[in-house]
Amino acid sequence: MASIRKRGDSYLLVVSMGYDHNGKRRAARQKTVKPPDNLTPKRREKWLNEQAVLFEKECKETPLTVDKSITLEEYVKIWLRDIAPDKLAKATLARDNQDINRFMPFLGGYKLTELRPEHFRKLYAELRTHRSQNTGLPISETIVEGVHACLCGILSDAMESGFLDHNPAWRTYKYSGKKKEKLVADEDTVQKIITALENESLKYETYYKLIIATGMRRGECCGLKWEDIDFQNHTIHIQRNVVKLSGEDIFTKPPKTNAGDRYVYFSPEMASLLKEYHRECVWQADAYENLKLTEEDFVFRKHDTHDPMTPSTFTWRFKLILKKNGLPEKLNVHSLRHSNASLLIANGTDVATVAGLLGHAQPSTTLDIYTHAFDKNKKAASKTLQQSLEI
């Protein structure tokens, strides 16, 4: 909000206008106001706060004088410095930096006002010819889609800052090829995975079975604390996610949306496994780590610390379990989440309920991701109807 400075019997309102594209601070906007006479101190304060809000709104809505000859490369530097750090999560910003490195050699030299839809379409076509340095295969369409999303976000912010009057990247991307189905284990394979897990340590058995039972994400499972588990009501409160970025310490963050902060439910059998694992954790902390386990500790904790385990540890371990037991090695930890959702859908659970359990902000997201599973339900429902009508 605008700052308020007393000047005699009047007040000066000051609104910061940020920085220009050269990194220089723009001149602040000022306005002098004088409260009506005979106001009580409390009413004068309220009146001044209202004037400050109105003046700041007026300043923000007034178009700024900007240099519209700025190039995309120059604007991206401003965006990374002034906008992205406050707007994006660390993981998202790290991913956007990768996308920026992909599109900058092709588009960086263009002025923002010179960018046209054909520039973006040529970029996406060019990217599809590139090959992964790790596999030698063409890069995935998901990467191209991510570059488009990154560009749209950056150019939308450029619009808000007055550099553009429209977003030239909108509607320039079309998915190429057929979207891959999610890697999902069928019910028989899930049962084989569960059997295989019973030969693993209690920690790994508990972790993977929790994801199968609840559909939570791997980082959400790493972020669980014992206080999040309500054994009386058989519920788990999912309210944080563990993230590990390359070159940075592990950290936790809240869910991206309100829907991500949710409750999931577990069976009496899962409760027994969790209690057994809790007893082992208490014993191990006391006997081998000289630590006292508390309700504030992470369920899946690094040895000798109070820090959560890294999600990639479970990704690596799961691949070993699959290989050791002759199970499909194309599956991954996230496949367990997809399997949970697909089994819920196969058992007739409605889309809104599935979306709520998975933490999707919109049921349309669930429909989009699991359309194949819902299609199978539609076919089965149609077949049942036709049989009942003898068609």
N, C-alpha and C positions, 0 to 999 in steps of 0.2 A: 504494500500500500504506500501511497505518497507519504513522505515525511512532513511533519507539521512543526514549524518553528515560530515562536512568539516574537513579534516585532512591535513593541509598544502596545497599543490597544487593538492591533490587527495581527494576522497570522500569515506566514508564507508557506504555501504548499509547494513541494518540490517532488517531481517525478523523474526518476532515472530513465534514460532512453537507450541504455546499453552501448554497444560498440558498433562502429562501421566496419566495412569489409577490410580495412587496413589495420584493424585492431585498435583504432583510436576511439576513446570514449566520446559519444555524442553529447552535445550540450543538453543539460537537464532542462526540463520545462518547468516554469514557475508561475504561480498565481497568488495574488494577495487577496485575502478575504477578511471581512470584519463581521464578527457575530452580532446578531441583533442585541440591542440593549436589554437589560433586566432579565437575562437568562441566569438560572442557577448554575453553579460550577459543573454539576452533573449534566445538565441539559446543554451547556456550552460545549462540553467534551463530546457529547453525542452529535451535536450539530457539526462540529469540526470534522469528526470521523466521516460523516455523511458527505461533506464537501470534498474530503480527500478521495473517497471512493469514486465520486462522480468525476472529479478532475482526472484521476488516473484512467478511468474508462474513456474519457474524452481524448486523452493523449494517445492511448493505445489504438483508438479507432481512427485517428488522424493519419493519413498516409505519410510515410517517411520519405524524405528525399534520398534516394539510393542511386548508386552507380549501376545502371543497367548494362554497362559494357563488361561487367564482371564475368569471368569464365567459370565453367563448372568446377574446375580444379581449385580456383580461388574461393568459390563459395563453399566447397566441401571443407576447406581448411577452417572457415568461419563456423560451419556447422559442427565440426568435430570439437572445436574449442568452446563455443558458447551455448550450443543447443543440445547436442547428443548426451553429454555427461549427466545433465539433469533430467533428461527425457527417457533414456534407455537403461535397462539393466546391464550389468557388466558383460554377461554372456551374450546378450543381443548386440552390444556395441562391438565385442570381439568378432562376432560373425559379420557384422556390417563392414568392419575394416577389411575382412577378406574379400567381400563383394566389391568394395571400393577399389581394391587393388586389381580386381578383374576388369572393371569397366573404365578405369581412369586412362589407360593407354589409348583407348579408342575414342572417348568422349571428352576427356579433360580439357582439351584445347578449345572446345567450342564455347562461345559466349552463351549464357543461359538463354538469351532471347533468340539465339540462332538454332537451338535444338528443335528438331522436327521428328514426328513419329517414325519416319523412315530411318533415322539415325539409330533408334532403339531396335527396330526390327533387324537391321544389318548387324548390330552388336549381338543380338541373341543368336542369329544364324552363325556368326563367326564363333561364338562360344561353343556351339554344338559341335564344331569341328575339332575342339581341343581335347586332349587326352590327359587322363590322370597320371601324375608322376609316379604314383604308387603302384597302380595296376596296369597302366598302359592302355586301358579301355577309355572310350569316350566319356567325358564327364556326365554326371547324371542330369536329367532334366530338372531335378529338384534344385540343383545349383543355379541353373539358368533362371528358374522361377524366383529364387532368392535374390539374385541380382536385380531382377525387375522390381521386386517388392522394396528393396533397398533404395533404388532410384526414385520410385514413386514417393517414398517417405521423405527423402531429402528434398525433392522438388516441391512437395506440398509445403514443407517448412519455408522454402524460398518464396512461395506464393504469400504465405502469411507475413513474411518480412518485407514484402513489396517489390521483390526483384522480378517476379513474374505475375502475369494476370491470369494464367492458366497452367495446368500441369501437362507438359507435352508428352510425358511417358504413359499417361492414362490410356488404357485399352490398346496398347501396342504389343502386348504379349499374348500368345496363344499356345497352350500346352501342345507339345509335339509328341506324337506317338500315343501309346496306350498307357494309362496310369497303372502302375504295379499294384497288385493286391497286397494288403498288409500281411506280413509273415505271421501266420496264426497256426497254432497247434490244435489239431482236432481233439475230440474228447478222449479217444484212445491214446493219443500221444501224450496228452496232459496226464493221464493216469500212469503212463510209463515214466514220465518225468517225476511225478510224486513218489513213485516206488524207488526210483534212483536216488532221490533226495534223502531217503531214509537211511542210506548208507554213508551220507556225508556228516560232517560235524554239525552239532546242534545249531550253531550260528547260521551256517549256510542253509540248512534245512528250513529254519524259521524264516529267514529272509525271503527265499524264493516262494515258499508256500504262502507267505503273507501277500505277495504280489498276485499270485494265482487266485487267492481267496477274495482280494479286495479290488484288484485292478489299479492300485496306486502306481505312480511312476517310480523309477529306481531312485531318483534323488529325493523324492518324498519319503520313501521307505528309509533311506539313510538319515533323513532329518527327524525321524520319530524319537520322542523322548518317552521315558516310562510314564511320566505324568499325563501323556496324551492318551494312554490306554485305560479305558474304563471297563474293568473286568466284571463289575456288577451288571452293567447294561450291554456288555459285549459290543462296545463301540470304540472307534479310534478317531481322534480329532487330527486331521491332516491340516497343518498350519504353517509348514515351512518346507523349504527345498534346499538340498545341499548341492553346491556348485563348486567345481574345480576347473579353473582356467589354466592353460599352459603358462608356466612361469609365475603363477600367483598362489598364495596360500588358499586353502579350502575355506569356504564361507557359506553361511546360510542366508536365505532370503525368503520373504513371505511370498505366497502365491501371486501370480500376475493379475488374477481377477478375483472378484468376490466368490465366484463359483468354485475356485480352487481351494478356498478355505472351507472344508466340508467334513462331514462325518461318514465313515464307512463302518460296516458291521462284520463280525466274525462269529464263527460257530463255536459250540462247546468244545469240539475237538481242537480247534485252533487255540482256544483259551487254554486248554491243557498244555499244548506245546509251548505257548508263550510263558506260562507259569514255570514250566520245567526249565526253559531257557533263562528266565529271570533268576531262578535259584542258582544255576550254573554261573551266571554273570556275577552275582553277589559273592559266591564262593571264590571264584577266580580273582576278583578284585582284592579280596581280603587276603587270600593265601599267597598270591604271586605278585601283586602289584602294590601292596601296602596302601590301598585306596579303599574308601568307604563309598559304596554305590548309593546314589540318592535318586529320587524321583526325577530330578532335573537332568540326569545323565541321559545320553543318547542310547537308544536300544542297541544300535550297532556302532560300537565305540572302538577307536584305535587302542591297541594295547598300551598300558601305562599312561594314558592320557584321558582327558575328558572330551576329546575332539571326536567328531563323527568320522566314520570310515568314508573313503572316497568311492563314489558310484562305479568308477572304472574297475575297481577291485572285483566287484561282483560281476561285471561284464566279462572279465577275463576268466574268472572261476567258472562261470556258467558254460563257457565254451569248452572247458576241460571236462565238465560233467557230461555234456552232450557226447563228446568224442569217446570218453571212457565207457559209456553205456550204449554206444551204437545208435544214438538218437540223431535226428536231422540236424546237422551242424549249421544249416542256414538260419536256424532260429536264434534269437537273442533274448536278453532280459525283457525288452519291450514287447516281445512276442507274447510273454505271459500276461501282460496287461491287455493286449489285443484278444488273447484267448479268453480271458475273463469276460470281456465285453461281448464277444461272439457267442459264448455259451449262455450269457444272460439273454441275449436276443433270441437264440435258438429255443430257449425255454419260455418265450413269449413275453418277456419284460418289455414294457413300453419305452419308447425312445426318451421321454422326459426323465424317467427314473434312471435309465442307463447314463444319460448325460450328467445327472446329478451325482451319481456314484463315481464317475470318471473325472468330474471337475471341469467339464466343458461349460463355457459361459452360455452357449446357445445350443439347443437340441439340434439345430441345423448342422452344427459341426459334427455331431455324432452320426447324423444321417449321411453326411458327406463321406466320413471316414469308413463307416461300416455299411455302406449301401449294399455291398455284395451279400452281407449276412441278412439284411432286411429283405433283399430280393429272394433269397431262399425261403424265408418265412412266407413271402407273398405267394410264391409258387406252391408251397405246401398248403396254404390257406385256400388258394384257388382250387387245388386238386380235391381237397376235402369237401368244399362246397359243391363241386361238380359231381362228386361221387354221391353226396347226399341227395342231389337233385336228379341223379341218374342221367346226366347229360353225356 
